[in-house]
């Protein structure tokens, strides 16, 4: 195909329409999902532990008082250990 065979718009760029952007977005979404699956397989158990500790931390902060402060510091220590792994 030569230059004159192309359905070009202004500036000599091809006009493919919005479906090219849709295909590009779909490709990126698929890649994003593949990455999520890989991370889930490798890091899932660790992330589950971390998420559990974060939920406990939020709950401890809601409870407040002395019990909350002691519990909060223990949870923060466990989170720190998880982050060092």
GIKA-V689641 format. One record per residue. N is the residue number from 1. NEAR is the number of other ideal C-beta (glycine too) atoms within 10 Angstrom. Layout:
BEGIN
n: {N N}
near: {NEAR NEAR}
END
This chain:
BEGIN
n: {1 2 3 4 5 6 7 8 9 10 11 12 13 14 15 16 17 18 19 20 21 22 23 24 25 26 27 28 29 30 31 32 33 34 35 36 37 38 39 40 41 42 43 44 45 46 47 48 49 50 51 52 53 54 55 56 57 58 59 60 61 62 63 64 65 66 67 68 69 70 71 72 73 74 75 76 77 78 79 80 81 82 83 84 85}
near: {5 5 7 6 7 12 7 12 10 6 5 8 9 10 10 11 8 7 8 11 10 10 11 10 10 10 10 10 10 10 10 10 10 10 10 10 11 10 11 12 9 10 11 11 10 12 13 11 15 16 10 13 20 13 11 16 18 11 13 20 13 8 11 10 9 7 10 15 13 11 17 18 10 14 20 13 11 15 16 10 11 15 10 6 7}
END
